[in-house]
Amino acid sequence: MSSPSATNAPRAFWAGRVLAFAGIALVAFSMRSAVAGLSPLIPAINETFELNTFAISLLGAIAPLSFAAGGIFTPRIEKKIGLERTLIVGLILMISGHLIRALSVNWQTLALGTLVALMGMGFANVAMPPVVRKYFPDRVSTLTSVYMSIMAVSAFLPALIAVPVSEVVSWRGSLAQWSIFALVALIPWIIEYRRHGREKITGVTDEAHVARQAHPWRSPTAWAIGAVLAVSSITGYAMYAWMPVILIDIAGVTPAQSGALLALFTGMGLPLAFLTPGIAKRMGRHAHWLVTISSVFFVAGYLGLLFVPTHATWVWVAVVGIGCLEFPLSMLLINVRTESQRSAMAVSGFAQIVAYLSAAIAPGVMGALFNLSGTWTVVLTTLMIISVVVNVPAALILRRNRSVDQELARH
């Protein structure tokens, strides 16, 4: 199996790539602001126009559905207009969505703006792994660590500053501020498109052309990558939706403490984003063990919450958060288990369809399980079982150390 690091000799980090690095960093910083920057403002928005339970539920469901749609449409769009222009379109959607939300006059326009912004972020989700491969083929793990770390910051910073900014410039200004960062991110990608956007994609071998001819669903490795990403996404969206309520019920924490514990869960993403790709690179062909290790953390965390929830609650929450190391791992696997930029784009789209469609239904299923059983034990046990039943086969497939291109070439 080839990998970017194996087939490309390292060169000076900044050699001709300063703008690309800036563009990757700025896009990464813009990729979660529409998700994290809205919910803290709901009380303030509700003073301007009513947000009923249905509206709030719909706003929460838009994110994973938009990201899944990004997996469907982004590879097709990229084939027609190229990688740089795909990112440019995504950024324009982000800017437009942020502004529509800031100018919204009812929950319908707020939902429309959220949908537009998140569609743009869905495009960026899928495009980022192949962008890293194209501009930094010799430093895939390093750049994956960088942009995943910045994404982790973009997941908690908007929630942290949304209310303080709204108190100064109103909730509309707080929502609109994120359009500025997306606008700035446009600049390097417009320049890069003028420089390189019309160039023929390099590094596409005859074997890698099978990504155009056979869909990734025929590849066990592509399914394994999607499954790894799905477990992390299901856990994340289920916890975002239900963790505060669960902890109040089973651990007896206050609402303020439950919010802090959710922040702890989310904050674990930063060190994981920074460390996981490098660790996976050092493990090489044995990186599949990280999938098994993540299951160990999930099981330990859920067992702690099930049996001793009132003791060391923060430890169990942090341990479950560590299990989500699969998110940055899956982003790296998209590149190291493919053989070209084209293959990476196809697998990125496929994996995110699998993951985010699963994540979209997770909060509703968890709520239904609680309503049927009347206890959070069933919910936590289900999440624990998913983390094992899905991860173990994925790890066994990844253990074969095959690329998606090798598997598709057999069809």
C-alpha positions as CSV (number, residue, x, y, z in Angstrom):
1,M,0.0,0.0,0.0
2,S,1.3,3.4,-0.9
3,S,0.8,6.6,1.1
4,P,1.5,10.2,0.5
5,S,4.5,10.2,2.8
6,A,5.9,7.1,1.0
7,T,5.5,8.4,-2.5
8,N,6.6,12.0,-2.0
9,A,10.0,13.1,-0.8
10,P,9.8,15.7,2.0
11,R,10.6,19.3,1.0
12,A,10.8,22.6,2.9
13,F,7.6,23.1,4.7
14,W,7.0,26.6,3.4
15,A,8.4,26.1,-0.1
16,G,5.8,27.7,-2.4
17,R,3.0,26.7,0.0
18,V,2.5,29.7,2.3
19,L,-0.8,30.7,0.8
20,A,-2.0,27.1,0.7
21,F,-1.2,26.7,4.4
22,A,-3.0,30.0,5.2
23,G,-6.0,28.9,3.2
24,I,-6.2,25.5,4.9
25,A,-5.9,27.2,8.4
26,L,-8.5,29.8,7.6
27,V,-11.0,27.3,6.1
28,A,-10.5,25.0,9.1
29,F,-11.3,27.9,11.5
30,S,-14.5,28.5,9.6
31,M,-15.7,24.9,9.5
32,R,-17.7,24.7,12.8
33,S,-18.7,28.3,13.6
34,A,-22.2,27.9,12.2
35,V,-22.8,24.9,14.5
36,A,-21.2,26.2,17.7
37,G,-22.1,29.9,17.4
38,L,-25.9,29.6,17.3
39,S,-27.2,27.6,20.3
40,P,-25.9,30.0,23.0
41,L,-27.8,32.8,21.2
42,I,-31.2,31.1,21.1
43,P,-32.5,32.9,24.3
44,A,-31.6,36.3,22.7
45,I,-33.0,35.4,19.3
46,N,-36.2,34.2,21.0
47,E,-36.7,37.8,22.3
48,T,-36.8,39.0,18.6
49,F,-38.9,36.2,17.2
50,E,-40.2,32.9,18.6
51,L,-38.2,29.7,18.3
52,N,-40.4,26.8,19.2
53,T,-39.3,23.3,20.1
54,F,-39.7,22.1,16.5
55,A,-37.6,25.0,15.2
56,I,-34.8,24.3,17.7
57,S,-34.9,20.6,16.9
58,L,-34.8,21.3,13.2
59,L,-31.8,23.7,13.6
60,G,-30.0,20.9,15.4
61,A,-30.7,18.3,12.8
62,I,-29.5,20.5,9.9
63,A,-25.8,20.1,10.7
64,P,-25.3,16.3,10.2
65,L,-27.7,16.3,7.3
66,S,-25.8,19.1,5.6
67,F,-22.5,17.4,6.1
68,A,-24.0,14.2,4.6
69,A,-25.2,16.2,1.6
70,G,-21.6,17.5,1.3
71,G,-20.4,14.0,1.0
72,I,-22.9,13.4,-1.8
73,F,-22.4,16.5,-3.9
74,T,-18.8,17.6,-3.3
75,P,-17.0,14.9,-5.2
76,R,-19.3,15.5,-8.2
77,I,-18.8,19.3,-8.1
78,E,-15.1,18.9,-7.7
79,K,-14.9,16.8,-10.8
80,K,-16.5,19.6,-12.8
81,I,-14.9,22.7,-11.4
82,G,-11.8,21.6,-9.6
83,L,-10.6,21.5,-6.0
84,E,-9.9,25.2,-5.5
85,R,-13.1,26.4,-7.0
86,T,-15.0,23.8,-4.9
87,L,-13.5,25.4,-1.8
88,I,-14.4,28.8,-3.1
89,V,-18.0,27.8,-3.6
90,G,-18.1,26.4,-0.1
91,L,-16.7,29.6,1.4
92,I,-19.2,31.7,-0.6
93,L,-22.0,29.5,0.8
94,M,-20.7,30.0,4.3
95,I,-20.5,33.8,4.0
96,S,-24.0,33.9,2.5
97,G,-25.4,31.6,5.2
98,H,-23.9,33.7,8.0
99,L,-25.4,36.9,6.6
100,I,-28.8,35.3,6.0
101,R,-28.9,34.2,9.6
102,A,-27.8,37.7,10.8
103,L,-30.7,39.3,8.8
104,S,-33.3,36.6,9.6
105,V,-36.8,37.8,10.5
106,N,-38.3,34.4,11.6
107,W,-37.2,30.9,12.3
108,Q,-37.7,29.9,8.7
109,T,-35.1,32.4,7.4
110,L,-32.8,31.5,10.3
111,A,-33.1,27.8,9.3
112,L,-32.4,28.7,5.7
113,G,-29.3,30.6,6.6
114,T,-28.1,27.8,8.8
115,L,-28.7,25.3,5.9
116,V,-26.7,27.4,3.4
117,A,-23.8,28.0,5.8
118,L,-23.6,24.3,6.8
119,M,-23.8,23.2,3.2
120,G,-20.7,25.3,2.6
121,M,-19.0,23.6,5.6
122,G,-20.1,20.2,4.2
123,F,-18.2,21.0,1.0
124,A,-15.1,22.0,3.1
125,N,-15.4,18.8,5.2
126,V,-15.1,16.6,2.1
127,A,-12.5,18.8,0.3
128,M,-10.0,19.3,3.1
129,P,-8.3,15.8,3.0
130,P,-7.7,16.0,-0.8
131,V,-6.5,19.6,-0.4
132,V,-4.0,18.5,2.1
133,R,-2.9,15.7,-0.2
134,K,-2.5,18.0,-3.2
135,Y,-0.5,20.8,-1.5
136,F,1.3,18.9,1.3
137,P,1.7,15.3,0.0
138,D,5.0,15.0,1.9
139,R,3.5,16.2,5.2
140,V,0.0,14.7,5.3
141,S,0.0,13.8,9.0
142,T,1.4,17.2,10.1
143,L,-1.2,19.2,8.1
144,T,-4.0,16.9,9.2
145,S,-2.9,17.6,12.8
146,V,-2.8,21.3,12.1
147,Y,-6.2,21.7,10.5
148,M,-7.9,19.3,12.8
149,S,-6.6,21.2,15.8
150,I,-7.8,24.5,14.3
151,M,-11.2,22.9,13.7
152,A,-11.3,21.8,17.4
153,V,-10.8,25.5,18.4
154,S,-13.5,26.6,16.0
155,A,-15.9,24.1,17.7
156,F,-15.6,25.7,21.1
157,L,-14.5,29.3,20.6
158,P,-17.8,30.5,19.0
159,A,-19.8,29.1,21.9
160,L,-17.5,30.8,24.3
161,I,-17.7,34.3,22.8
162,A,-21.2,34.2,21.2
163,V,-23.0,35.8,24.1
164,P,-20.4,38.4,25.1
165,V,-20.2,39.6,21.5
166,S,-24.0,39.7,21.3
167,E,-24.2,41.9,24.4
168,V,-22.0,44.4,22.6
169,V,-23.3,44.3,19.0
170,S,-26.5,42.2,19.3
171,W,-27.1,38.6,18.4
172,R,-27.2,39.6,14.7
173,G,-23.7,40.9,14.9
174,S,-22.5,37.9,16.8
175,L,-23.8,35.6,14.0
176,A,-22.5,37.9,11.2
177,Q,-18.9,38.1,12.6
178,W,-18.1,34.6,11.3
179,S,-18.7,35.7,7.7
180,I,-15.6,37.9,8.1
181,F,-13.3,34.9,8.7
182,A,-14.8,33.0,5.7
183,L,-14.4,36.1,3.6
184,V,-10.7,36.3,4.5
185,A,-10.3,32.6,3.8
186,L,-11.5,33.3,0.2
187,I,-8.4,35.3,-0.6
188,P,-5.7,32.6,-0.6
189,W,-7.9,30.2,-2.5
190,I,-8.8,32.7,-5.2
191,I,-5.0,33.3,-5.7
192,E,-4.3,29.5,-5.6
193,Y,-7.0,28.9,-8.2
194,R,-5.4,31.5,-10.5
195,R,-2.0,29.9,-10.0
196,H,-2.8,26.2,-10.0
197,G,-6.5,25.6,-10.3
198,R,-6.4,24.8,-14.0
199,E,-3.5,22.4,-13.7
200,K,-4.1,18.7,-14.4
201,I,-4.4,16.7,-11.2
202,T,-1.0,15.1,-10.5
203,G,-0.2,11.7,-8.9
204,V,-3.1,9.8,-10.4
205,T,-1.9,6.4,-11.3
206,D,-3.6,4.0,-13.7
207,E,-4.7,2.0,-10.6
208,A,-6.1,5.1,-8.9
209,H,-8.3,5.8,-11.9
210,V,-10.6,3.0,-10.7
211,A,-12.0,5.6,-8.2
212,R,-13.7,7.1,-11.2
213,Q,-15.0,3.8,-12.4
214,A,-16.1,1.9,-9.3
215,H,-17.9,3.5,-6.4
216,P,-16.1,3.3,-3.0
217,W,-19.0,1.3,-1.6
218,R,-17.3,-1.7,-3.2
219,S,-14.2,-1.2,-1.0
220,P,-14.2,-2.8,2.5
221,T,-11.5,-0.2,3.5
222,A,-13.7,2.7,2.5
223,W,-16.5,1.2,4.6
224,A,-14.1,0.8,7.5
225,I,-13.1,4.4,7.3
226,G,-16.7,5.4,7.2
227,A,-17.5,3.2,10.2
228,V,-14.7,4.7,12.2
229,L,-15.9,8.2,11.4
230,A,-19.5,7.2,12.1
231,V,-18.8,6.0,15.6
232,S,-17.1,9.2,16.5
233,S,-19.9,11.3,14.9
234,I,-22.8,9.3,16.5
235,T,-21.1,9.7,19.9
236,G,-20.5,13.4,19.3
237,Y,-24.0,14.3,18.2
238,A,-25.7,12.1,20.8
239,M,-23.6,13.8,23.5
240,Y,-24.2,17.3,22.2
241,A,-27.9,16.7,22.3
242,W,-28.3,14.7,25.5
243,M,-25.2,14.8,27.8
244,P,-26.3,17.7,29.9
245,V,-29.7,16.1,30.6
246,I,-28.1,12.7,31.2
247,L,-25.6,14.0,33.7
248,I,-28.2,16.0,35.6
249,D,-30.4,12.9,35.9
250,I,-27.7,10.2,36.7
251,A,-25.0,12.2,38.4
252,G,-27.0,14.9,40.1
253,V,-24.9,17.8,38.7
254,T,-26.3,21.3,38.3
255,P,-27.1,22.7,34.9
256,A,-24.0,24.9,35.1
257,Q,-21.9,21.9,35.9
258,S,-23.5,19.8,33.1
259,G,-22.5,22.6,30.7
260,A,-19.0,22.6,31.9
261,L,-18.8,18.8,31.5
262,L,-20.1,19.1,28.0
263,A,-17.3,21.7,27.4
264,L,-14.8,19.2,28.8
265,F,-16.1,16.5,26.4
266,T,-15.9,18.9,23.4
267,G,-12.5,20.3,24.6
268,M,-10.9,16.8,24.4
269,G,-11.0,17.2,20.7
270,L,-8.1,19.7,20.7
271,P,-5.3,17.5,22.1
272,L,-6.7,14.5,20.2
273,A,-6.7,16.5,16.9
274,F,-3.1,17.5,17.5
275,L,-1.7,14.2,18.6
276,T,-3.7,11.4,16.8
277,P,-2.4,11.9,13.2
278,G,1.2,11.9,14.4
279,I,0.7,8.8,16.5
280,A,-1.0,7.0,13.7
281,K,1.8,7.9,11.3
282,R,4.4,6.5,13.8
283,M,2.3,3.3,14.2
284,G,2.3,2.9,10.4
285,R,0.6,-0.4,9.4
286,H,-0.4,-0.9,13.0
287,A,-2.6,2.2,13.1
288,H,-5.7,0.0,13.2
289,W,-5.0,-0.5,16.9
290,L,-6.1,3.0,17.5
291,V,-9.6,2.0,16.5
292,T,-9.5,-0.7,19.2
293,I,-8.0,1.7,21.7
294,S,-10.8,4.1,21.1
295,S,-13.4,1.3,21.9
296,V,-11.6,0.6,25.2
297,F,-11.9,4.3,26.1
298,F,-15.6,4.3,25.1
299,V,-16.4,1.2,27.1
300,A,-14.5,2.5,30.2
301,G,-16.2,5.8,30.1
302,Y,-19.7,4.5,29.6
303,L,-19.2,1.8,32.3
304,G,-18.1,4.6,34.7
305,L,-21.2,6.6,33.9
306,L,-23.4,3.5,34.3
307,F,-22.1,2.2,37.6
308,V,-20.5,5.1,39.4
309,P,-21.9,8.3,37.8
310,T,-21.6,10.4,40.9
311,H,-18.0,9.6,41.5
312,A,-15.3,11.3,39.3
313,T,-18.0,12.2,36.7
314,W,-15.5,14.4,34.9
315,V,-13.1,11.5,34.5
316,W,-15.8,9.4,32.8
317,V,-16.8,12.3,30.5
318,A,-13.2,12.9,29.5
319,V,-12.6,9.2,28.9
320,V,-15.6,9.1,26.5
321,G,-14.2,12.2,24.8
322,I,-10.9,10.5,24.3
323,G,-12.7,7.7,22.5
324,C,-13.5,10.3,19.8
325,L,-9.9,10.1,18.6
326,E,-11.4,8.3,15.7
327,F,-12.5,11.6,14.1
328,P,-8.9,12.9,13.4
329,L,-7.8,9.3,12.7
330,S,-10.4,8.9,10.0
331,M,-9.4,12.1,8.3
332,L,-5.8,10.8,8.1
333,L,-6.9,7.4,6.9
334,I,-8.7,9.0,4.0
335,N,-5.3,10.0,2.6
336,V,-3.1,7.2,3.7
337,R,-5.4,4.5,2.5
338,T,-5.9,6.0,-1.0
339,E,-3.4,6.5,-3.8
340,S,-4.4,9.8,-5.4
341,Q,-6.1,13.1,-4.9
342,R,-9.1,11.8,-6.9
343,S,-9.4,8.7,-4.7
344,A,-9.1,10.7,-1.5
345,M,-12.0,12.9,-2.7
346,A,-14.2,9.9,-3.5
347,V,-13.5,8.2,-0.2
348,S,-13.8,11.4,1.8
349,G,-17.3,12.0,0.3
350,F,-18.4,8.4,0.9
351,A,-17.1,8.2,4.5
352,Q,-18.9,11.4,5.4
353,I,-22.2,10.2,3.9
354,V,-22.0,7.1,6.0
355,A,-21.0,8.9,9.1
356,Y,-23.3,11.9,9.1
357,L,-26.4,10.1,8.0
358,S,-25.8,7.8,11.0
359,A,-25.1,10.9,13.2
360,A,-28.3,12.6,12.0
361,I,-30.5,9.9,13.4
362,A,-28.5,9.3,16.6
363,P,-30.1,12.0,18.9
364,G,-33.6,11.0,17.9
365,V,-32.9,7.4,18.4
366,M,-31.4,8.1,21.8
367,G,-34.4,10.1,22.8
368,A,-36.8,7.4,21.6
369,L,-34.9,4.8,23.6
370,F,-35.2,6.9,26.8
371,N,-38.9,7.4,26.2
372,L,-39.5,3.7,25.8
373,S,-37.3,2.5,28.7
374,G,-37.6,5.5,31.1
375,T,-33.9,5.2,31.9
376,W,-30.6,6.5,30.5
377,T,-29.0,3.1,31.1
378,V,-30.4,1.8,27.8
379,V,-29.1,4.8,26.0
380,L,-25.6,4.6,27.4
381,T,-25.5,0.8,26.9
382,T,-26.5,1.2,23.3
383,L,-23.8,3.8,22.6
384,M,-21.3,1.4,24.3
385,I,-22.4,-1.5,22.2
386,I,-22.2,0.6,19.0
387,S,-18.6,1.6,19.8
388,V,-17.6,-2.1,20.0
389,V,-19.8,-3.8,17.3
390,V,-18.9,-1.2,14.7
391,N,-15.2,-0.6,15.6
392,V,-14.1,-4.2,15.9
393,P,-14.9,-5.2,12.2
394,A,-13.5,-1.9,11.0
395,A,-10.2,-2.5,12.9
396,L,-10.0,-6.0,11.4
397,I,-10.5,-4.6,7.9
398,L,-7.9,-1.9,8.4
399,R,-5.5,-4.5,9.7
400,R,-5.2,-5.9,6.2
401,N,-3.3,-2.7,5.3
402,R,-4.9,-2.4,1.8
403,S,-5.7,0.8,-0.1
404,V,-9.1,1.6,-1.4
405,D,-7.6,1.7,-4.9
406,Q,-6.2,-1.9,-4.6
407,E,-9.6,-3.2,-3.6
408,L,-11.5,-1.4,-6.3
409,A,-9.0,-2.6,-9.0
410,R,-10.3,-6.1,-8.3
411,H,-13.9,-5.2,-9.4
